[in-house]
Amino acid sequence: MKNIFEIISEELKIGIKQIENTVKLLDEGSTVPFISRYRKEATGNLDENQIGDILKSVTYIRNLEKRKEEVINLIEEQGKLTDELKKNILEATKLQEVEDLYLPYKKRRKTKADIAIEKGLEPLSQFIYLAKTMESIEKEAKKYITEEVGTFEEAIEGAKLIVAQKISENAQYREYLRNVYLKDAIVTSKNTKKALELDEKKVYGDYYEYSETIKTILSHRVLALNRGEKEEILNVSLKIEDVVRDRIEKYILKKEFKNYEIEEFLLEIIKDSLDRLILPSIEREVRNILTEKSEEEAIGIFKENLKNLLLQPPLKEKNILGLDPGYRTGCKVAVVDKNGFYVTNDVFHLVEGMDSPKQLEISREKLLKYLDKYEIDIVSIGNGTASRETESFVAKTIRENNKQAKYVITNEAGASVYSASKLANEEFPDLDVTVRGAISIARRIQDPLGELVKIDPKSIGVGMYQHDVDQKRLAESLEEVIASVVNSVGINVNTASWALLEHVSGIKKNIAKNIVEYRKENGNFKNRKSLLKVKGLGNKAYEQMAGFLIIENGENILDNTIIHPESYEIAEEILTVNNISLKEYRENLKDSREKLKSFNFEKFADEKGYGKETVKDIYEALIRDRRDPRDELERPLLKSDILNIENLQPGMELEGTVRNVVKFGAFIDIGLKNDALLHISEISDKFVKDPSEVLSVGQIIKVKVKDIDKERQRVGLTRRTTK
């Protein structure tokens, strides 16, 4: 039998030694980002995704082996474990196979078949397998008439129940039926009697009379059906065509029986077993499989959108005026300086037709004052209620007064969640929650990553059906994304909040808070080594985190690189070989890098016996500035004037920002109140199977207006050049 490493190697197409080394590192407590960056020789240069896949596979297989052991022990306790059954359990490769094999021995409520067995009818059920005629069955059944079994007909019915239960517990049949349903079932739905009352706007109208093959149904439809069913608006079920049903019955007949002379009688038993015992549970299992697959796709889209949102380039060194729009209570204002520090707050009343001319004039004067006094570079406007009225006011004021400031519409999803959180209260204990929201809107363009990690990712607004999927799996998946992005960017340990630090490799929430507390009490960290003075931070945690935390202008210039402290000696050795001291490297960085350009790091690695991948990474960190993956992405689209739906014409070319990517297309912010839809069929002249392969959240793209629905305030876009 193959061992765990051979199984994973075959599944993932990765070398056995690579998997063994990776699993060993994971078992020792190393994180995926750490292994990916600092243990390349051990893993054979596997990336984060491959290491993550190994972690998932080894976790699944270990859980499978644990369950096998439990099931074997449970059956053995009943005295029913045979060598063949044990062999079948040990050879199972899926949890479902193990559960199917365990089903006949599982504790359950007493069934009709169990009662029939208690009445002594099991031998009669076995006779059914041998009988050639109904007469012989009836004759045999008369032997079982007792006080409990009044007639031979009752005896036959009891025997049929026992056979039906035996069929239903057959693991082979259940696997066959699952496969048939996954291939040939039809998903159907109808509206419930409550639908008229619960779904007045007919949100689920498309599913009132709906059917689609299980092979073609898209994930977002599966999740929509599940939600409609949960809300008691839809009745959802799986159906199979008569020809498929007939094929199933004939399959079981052929496998279970040899006495086809009484085929009609045997088919009655099979039909009862299917309708009463097998198919209801198979339908649940298949729908669960369908849901899991759909959730996996939805979570995958969410992960990709979140990753691209977190990787949006920061607009550094900019003074920002954050505006959280509102009607009744006014527009909340917060100024944030170039370093991200809060400066002041205010309230503007700027909605024409709602606020008085005097209020509008006062707000206009205040806005101009703030633009000048605080040298505002960018006005960040939240995209919620009253956003477009606020945009109109800001654009008009900037234009009429010839101001240089630009503005940007910022996705404010989750700002209210953050503003009422414990973290926001810790950061701004003396400020009202509404002001905290405006600060968040300002900081989101100044440092998107640092600000967005403070918010539950499900509240950020870049997914669909996020409340309908398995919340534990969603949370784990999104945490993987956040950790990956945070560790790829590198975090300044002297400026990061604990909410950002807790996503760094090796850092848990309590350690993150202790780091911030240490910083408050002792001032900025001067070198990475001083992190070991933080309460609760041990050597293992330090090993995992050190390379991902940077210290700008510290005592050691290597602390501002991705070089891990464990490799500082190699880095200094490379400098020494090139006649450069660490002091000279710091003071004459440009000249030092020029000297290093001709250095043969591969030859050096061979001569010293160091890992080539490690030496390569050290060398590249010495000859160029620390790479931030966000620097290669497009900056947010800054604007100076507003767009109204009345201004649009079919064929008009525009620039827009991708706000959300879904299975059926993408939603694009072109400056209107509602984001416009770029349907999957309009993304390209070429066939697009998955929008996320072409578009990403935060991407700025050129589009054309395809159609306009002014009544519903909807705009359709296209990128096609041919009709």
C-alpha positions, 0 to 999 in steps of 0.5 A, spaced: 500 500 500 502 506 498 504 511 503 502 518 504 508 521 501 507 517 495 499 518 494 500 526 495 506 525 490 501 522 485 496 527 486 499 533 486 505 531 481 510 533 485 517 529 487 516 525 493 522 528 497 520 535 496 513 532 499 517 529 505 521 535 506 515 540 506 511 536 511 517 535 516 517 543 516 510 544 516 510 539 522 515 543 526 511 549 526 513 552 520 508 557 516 507 556 508 510 563 507 516 562 511 517 555 507 516 558 500 521 564 501 526 561 506 527 553 505 527 553 497 533 548 497 529 543 502 522 544 498 525 544 491 523 551 490 515 550 491 511 556 491 506 558 496 500 555 492 504 548 492 506 548 499 498 550 501 496 544 496 501 539 500 498 542 507 491 540 505 492 533 502 496 531 508 491 534 513 485 530 509 489 524 508 491 524 516 484 525 517 482 519 513 486 515 516 484 517 523 477 515 521 479 509 518 482 507 525 475 509 529 471 505 524 475 499 524 475 499 532 467 501 532 465 495 528 470 490 531 467 492 538 460 489 535 464 483 533 462 484 526 469 485 523 471 481 517 478 480 514 475 482 507 471 488 511 478 491 514 481 490 507 476 494 504 476 500 509 484 500 509 484 501 502 479 506 501 481 513 498 475 517 500 472 519 507 465 517 503 467 510 502 469 509 509 462 512 511 459 507 506 462 501 509 461 503 516 453 504 514 450 497 516 454 497 522 452 504 524 448 505 530 441 508 528 434 508 530 430 501 530 427 500 522 422 496 520 427 491 517 430 491 524 423 489 527 422 484 521 429 481 523 427 481 531 421 477 528 425 471 525 424 473 518 431 474 516 432 466 514 426 468 509 429 474 506 435 469 504 431 464 501 428 470 496 435 470 493 434 462 491 427 462 490 425 461 482 417 462 483 413 466 487 409 459 489 416 457 493 416 463 496 409 463 499 410 456 501 416 458 505 413 464 508 408 459 511 413 456 515 414 463 519 407 464 521 407 466 529 403 470 534 407 476 531 407 474 524 399 473 523 399 471 515 404 469 510 403 475 506 406 479 512 412 474 513 413 476 505 413 483 507 417 483 512 422 479 508 422 484 503 424 490 508 430 486 510 432 485 503 431 492 501 435 495 507 441 490 505 441 493 498 440 500 501 447 499 505 451 496 499 457 501 499 458 499 491 451 501 489 451 507 493 457 509 490 454 507 483 448 512 484 452 518 486 456 517 480 450 517 476 446 523 479 453 527 478 452 525 471 445 525 469 441 528 474 437 534 473 436 540 478 429 543 478 426 548 483 419 551 484 416 556 488 413 555 494 406 557 497 409 562 501 413 565 495 408 570 493 408 573 500 416 572 501 418 574 495 414 580 493 419 583 488 420 576 485 428 576 486 428 569 485 423 569 479 427 566 474 427 559 479 420 559 480 419 554 474 427 552 473 430 546 471 438 544 468 442 538 468 447 538 474 453 537 469 451 544 466 449 548 472 453 554 474 456 555 481 452 562 482 445 558 480 447 553 485 448 558 491 442 562 489 437 556 489 440 554 496 439 561 498 432 561 495 430 554 499 433 556 505 428 562 505 422 558 504 421 561 497 423 555 493 423 547 493 429 544 490 430 537 488 434 533 483 430 528 478 432 523 473 429 521 467 425 514 466 431 511 462 436 513 467 432 510 473 430 504 469 438 503 468 439 504 475 434 498 477 437 493 472 444 495 474 442 493 482 438 487 479 443 484 475 448 485 481 444 483 487 440 477 484 441 471 480 434 468 480 431 473 474 425 468 474 421 472 479 424 479 476 417 483 477 417 481 485 425 483 485 424 489 482 418 491 487 424 490 492 429 494 489 424 500 487 422 500 495 429 500 497 431 506 492 425 510 493 424 509 501 432 508 503 437 510 498 435 516 493 433 521 499 440 520 502 443 520 495 440 526 493 442 530 499 449 527 498 450 529 491 447 536 493 452 537 498 457 535 493 454 540 488 454 545 494 461 544 496 464 545 489 460 551 488 462 554 494 469 552 492 468 556 486 465 562 490 471 562 495 476 562 489 473 568 486 472 571 493 480 570 494 482 572 488 478 579 488 480 580 495 488 579 493 487 584 488 484 589 492 489 588 498 494 589 493 492 596 490 498 600 490 498 605 496 498 613 494 504 614 498 506 621 501 499 624 499 495 629 504 488 626 504 481 629 505 476 623 507 469 624 506 463 619 508 457 621 505 450 622 508 443 625 507 440 627 514 446 627 518 451 631 513 457 628 510 463 626 515 470 629 514 476 627 516 483 629 514 489 625 514 496 627 513 502 624 508 504 619 514 497 617 515 496 620 522 489 623 523 489 631 523 482 634 524 474 632 522 468 636 520 461 635 517 459 638 511 452 639 509 452 639 501 446 636 498 443 640 493 435 640 494 436 637 501 441 642 504 439 650 504 443 655 500 447 657 506 449 650 508 451 649 501 455 655 501 458 654 508 460 647 506 464 650 500 468 655 503 470 650 508 472 645 503 476 650 499 479 652 506 481 645 508 484 644 501 489 650 502 490 649 509 492 642 509 495 642 502 490 636 500 492 632 494 486 627 494 479 627 496 477 620 497 469 620 497 466 613 500 461 610 495 455 609 499 449 613 500 449 620 497 456 619 494 454 622 487 451 628 490 458 629 494 462 627 488 458 633 484 459 638 489 466 636 490 468 636 482 464 643 481 468 646 487 474 644 485 473 646 477 470 653 479 476 654 483 481 651 479 484 647 485 489 642 483 486 637 488 484 630 484 478 626 487 477 618 487 471 614 489 473 609 494 469 603 496 467 604 503 464 597 504 466 595 511 468 602 514 462 602 518 464 595 521 471 598 522 468 604 526 464 600 531 470 595 532 474 594 538 480 596 534 477 603 532 476 604 539 483 603 541 486 607 535 481 613 536 478 612 543 476 620 543 472 620 536 465 618 534 464 612 530 462 616 524 469 620 524 472 613 524 469 611 518 471 618 514 478 616 517 478 609 514 475 612 507 481 616 507 486 611 509 484 606 504 487 609 498 493 611 502 495 604 505 489 600 502 493 593 505 494 597 512 487 599 513 483 593 509 486 588 514 482 591 520 476 589 517 472 582 516 474 580 509 467 578 508 465 585 509 469 588 504 464 587 498 468 583 493 465 577 493 458 574 492 454 569 496 459 570 501 454 569 507 451 562 503 458 558 503 461 554 509 463 560 514 469 556 517 472 554 510 471 561 507 474 565 513 480 560 513 481 561 505 481 569 506 486 568 512 490 565 507 490 570 502 491 576 507 497 572 510 500 571 503 499 578 501 502 581 507 508 577 507 509 578 500 509 586 501 513 586 507 511 590 513 514 596 517 515 593 524 515 600 527 509 603 523 504 597 523 498 596 527 497 590 531 491 588 526 496 588 520 502 585 524 498 579 526 497 576 519 505 576 519 508 569 518 509 566 526 505 572 529 499 571 533 494 576 535 497 576 542 504 577 540 502 582 535 499 586 541 505 585 545 510 588 539 505 594 539 506 595 546 513 594 546 514 600 541 510 604 545 514 603 551 521 603 548 520 607 542 522 604 535 525 597 534 533 599 532 534 592 529 530 585 528 534 582 534 531 586 539 524 583 537 526 577 542 525 582 547 518 582 546 514 579 551 512 572 549 516 572 543 520 566 542 526 563 538 521 559 533 516 565 532 522 570 531 525 565 526 518 565 522 517 572 522 524 576 522 525 576 514 518 579 513 518 585 518 523 590 516 526 596 519 527 602 515 533 607 518 535 602 523 542 600 525 543 594 520 541 596 513 540 588 512 534 589 516 531 593 511 531 587 506 528 580 505 534 577 507 533 573 513 537 574 519 540 567 519 543 568 512 546 575 514 553 572 515 552 569 508 550 576 506 556 579 509 561 574 506 558 576 499 560 583 501 567 581 503 569 577 497 567 584 493 571 588 498 565 592 501 564 592 508 557 593 511 558 600 513 561 602 506 555 598 503 550 602 507 553 609 506 555 608 498 549 604 496 549 605 489 557 604 488 557 598 492 551 595 488 555 597 481 561 593 484 556 587 486 554 586 478 559 582 476 559 577 482 558 570 480 553 568 485 552 561 483 560 559 483 560 562 490 555 558 492 558 552 489 565 553 492 562 555 499 557 549 499 551 554 500 544 553 497 544 556 490 537 559 491 538 562 498 544 565 495 541 568 489 535 571 493 541 574 498 545 577 492 538 580 489 536 583 495 543 586 495 543 589 488 536 592 488 531 595 493 526 591 496 521 589 491 513 591 493 509 587 488 504 593 489 509 597 485 507 594 478 500 594 479 495 600 476 494 606 481 487 608 483 483 612 477 483 619 480 478 624 477 477 631 476 469 632 474 463 628 474 459 623 469 452 623 469 447 617 466 444 623 462 451 624 459 452 617 456 451 615 449 452 607 446 459 607 443 462 612 448 469 610 450 470 610 458 475 608 463 473 605 469 475 601 475 474 593 476 470 593 483 468 586 483 469 580 479 464 574 478 462 568 474 458 572 469 462 578 468 465 584 472 462 590 475 465 596 473 465 603 476 465 608 471 463 614 475 455 613 476 451 611 482 451 604 480 457 600 478 456 598 470 456 591 468 461 588 463 458 581 462 462 575 460 460 575 453 462 582 452 469 582 455 473 580 449 472 578 442 475 571 444 471 566 448 472 567 455 471 562 460 473 565 467 472 573 467 478 572 473 483 570 468 482 577 464 480 582 469 482 583 477 479 588 482 482 595 482 484 594 474 483 600 470 480 598 463 477 602 457 470 600 455 465 602 451 457 603 453 453 598 450 446 599 452 443 604 457 437 603 462 435 610 465 429 608 468 433 602 472 439 606 472 443 600 469 448 601 464 451 595 460 459 595 457 463 592 452 470 591 450 468 587 444 471 590 437 466 586 433 458 585 434 
